[in-house]
Amino acid sequence: MSETDQQIHRWQHDILSAFTDAGIGHVSYVPDGGHKGLIQLCERTNGIGTTALTSEEEGIPLSAGLWLGGVKSALLMQSSGVGNCINMLSMAESCRFPLVVLITMRGEWGEFVPWQIPMGSRVAPVLGIMAVDTYRCESAEDVAPTVRAALDHAYFSDRSVAVILAQRLIGAKNWGTR
Amino acid sequence: MSGLIERRPAVAALLRDRGDLLLVTGLGSTTYDAFAAGDDDRNFYLWGAMGAATMTGLGIALAQPDRPVMVLTGDGELLMGLGSLATIAQHAPPNLSIVVLDNEQYSETGQQTSATGSGTDLVAVAAGCGITDTRLITREDEVPALRDAIHTLAATTLAVIKISNTPQPRAIPIRDGVMLKNRFRHALFGVGA
């Protein structure tokens, strides 16, 4: 294992394994520090294409188009991006597209930036009213079974599914203020 | 400024002898234009999610690299998803073409002027985002060459066709999203997909 690998959390390796076992062929993202390790893993995995999005909402029609063409995908974003997706989620619901979104949380656990709290505290209700089935991971051991269940739920039952990765799991961003 | 190209004959010319072409249309007039040219299971008509057409086309193009994929949309729909042009340039799939029917207004909602009517140049925006084959089409006789370019799979192409704003009769295809999704996938992969 390289030095870089040791900086990547075990649970991020678990997510990659869940992706490869489910046949995920593409991962799109707006970068977040909480997803850094997973993005690195996906970028160096043969058989997984990656796309950096300019806005999270682009990931929903991208996932839809990939599925129309026969490719399974997953979308990574920070909690602040959920609000950017609201109207685009109407496409997933209207067409019953499978959609898998992994959300790293800000604004809920030892947050330094108060501006993260308004959207962060409303992620679950917003997903709920837009008909996205939502799972939540508080601990590293939760991640593998939850992501695997989310992938099955989306691709077996044609559902939109979000996995919320709690800020406590990721660790609050260190601002070096103490 | 309005060009002299009429939208329906132009779309019919673009879809002539379509072969393996896969089509995504933006909500509103471009959906009606494509349907008026002839329905096809490989037409994915958007009826909402304004700004989604180009990214839907990117997904299909990445998943089906050997087939031509055409996004047919309007200036207003593209303006809502302009960032997608930068995202598309990351991959620049050679089988993806974006055709923008630009009448410099929002026809569906009462002919309000769009940004292209007050100076925004979508060809320059696309070039600035890194799309290398960009075209401005102002004459009907330029359309057949664009149709041929779409089928050569040589480079991601964005073409702006300046069209007249003559009202067209409505031509309304299926609106059920699940049916549109399933018929498209069945056309590619068979009914078991």
Chai-1 contact restraints between the chains, C-beta under 6 A:
chainA,res_idxA,chainB,res_idxB,connection_type,confidence,min_distance_angstrom,max_distance_angstrom,comment,restraint_id
A,L53,B,T87,contact,1.0,0.0,6.0,A-B,restraint_1
A,T54,B,G83,contact,1.0,0.0,6.0,A-B,restraint_2
A,T54,B,A86,contact,1.0,0.0,6.0,A-B,restraint_3
A,T54,B,T87,contact,1.0,0.0,6.0,A-B,restraint_4
A,S55,B,G83,contact,1.0,0.0,6.0,A-B,restraint_5
A,E58,B,M55,contact,1.0,0.0,6.0,A-B,restraint_6
A,E58,B,S84,contact,1.0,0.0,6.0,A-B,restraint_7
A,E58,B,T87,contact,1.0,0.0,6.0,A-B,restraint_8
A,P61,B,A52,contact,1.0,0.0,6.0,A-B,restraint_9
A,P61,B,M55,contact,1.0,0.0,6.0,A-B,restraint_10
A,P61,B,T56,contact,1.0,0.0,6.0,A-B,restraint_11
A,L62,B,M55,contact,1.0,0.0,6.0,A-B,restraint_12
A,L62,B,L58,contact,1.0,0.0,6.0,A-B,restraint_13
A,L62,B,G59,contact,1.0,0.0,6.0,A-B,restraint_14
A,A64,B,T56,contact,1.0,0.0,6.0,A-B,restraint_15
A,G65,B,T56,contact,1.0,0.0,6.0,A-B,restraint_16
A,G65,B,G59,contact,1.0,0.0,6.0,A-B,restraint_17
A,G65,B,I60,contact,1.0,0.0,6.0,A-B,restraint_18
A,L66,B,G59,contact,1.0,0.0,6.0,A-B,restraint_19
A,L66,B,A63,contact,1.0,0.0,6.0,A-B,restraint_20
A,L68,B,I60,contact,1.0,0.0,6.0,A-B,restraint_21
A,L68,B,F184,contact,1.0,0.0,6.0,A-B,restraint_22
A,G69,B,I60,contact,1.0,0.0,6.0,A-B,restraint_23
A,G69,B,A63,contact,1.0,0.0,6.0,A-B,restraint_24
A,G69,B,Q64,contact,1.0,0.0,6.0,A-B,restraint_25
A,G70,B,A63,contact,1.0,0.0,6.0,A-B,restraint_26
A,V71,B,A63,contact,1.0,0.0,6.0,A-B,restraint_27
A,M88,B,A49,contact,1.0,0.0,6.0,A-B,restraint_28
A,S90,B,G48,contact,1.0,0.0,6.0,A-B,restraint_29
A,S90,B,A49,contact,1.0,0.0,6.0,A-B,restraint_30
A,M91,B,A49,contact,1.0,0.0,6.0,A-B,restraint_31
A,M91,B,A52,contact,1.0,0.0,6.0,A-B,restraint_32
A,S94,B,G177,contact,1.0,0.0,6.0,A-B,restraint_33
A,C95,B,G177,contact,1.0,0.0,6.0,A-B,restraint_34
A,C95,B,V178,contact,1.0,0.0,6.0,A-B,restraint_35
A,C95,B,K181,contact,1.0,0.0,6.0,A-B,restraint_36
A,R96,B,V178,contact,1.0,0.0,6.0,A-B,restraint_37
